Amino acid sequence: MSIEKINSTEIASFSHILSHATKVPGLIFLSGQVPADGTGKIIEGGIKEHTAQCIKNLGHVLEAAGSSWEKVVKVNVYLKNMDDFAAMNEVYEKLLPSPKPSRTCIQAAKLPNDVDVEIEAIAAT
């Protein structure tokens, strides 16, 4: 089985600890994205802006992998506070194409750099 590690040039690289995605025949596993800009700095704003940035970052990785949001089959959303669920959903619903992929959303005790949201996905090739 072939395994390809993928990194987007559009977002900050952490290749010393992870790849943005791993592609195997038929599937692409995307690492969780936090609301960071292309330099790795966490953007200003609240849960809505942060959710949009996570989705944008995942879009860059999907593009680098030769896929798109239309081919995403599973999303995992990690929220610092489940009270942000409705606001996150408002942005998620607008930015992701329909029909939406299957999804899990949980509250996580602590996320990298103390962000309020991290999102990961699995896509078809």
Secondary structure as UniProt FT lines:
FT   STRAND          4..6
FT   TURN            15..17
FT   STRAND          21..24
FT   TURN            25..26
FT   STRAND          27..33
FT   TURN            38..39
FT   HELIX           47..64
FT   TURN            65..66
FT   HELIX           69..71
FT   STRAND          72..79
FT   HELIX           82..84
FT   HELIX           85..95
FT   STRAND          102..107
FT   HELIX           112..114
FT   STRAND          117..124
//
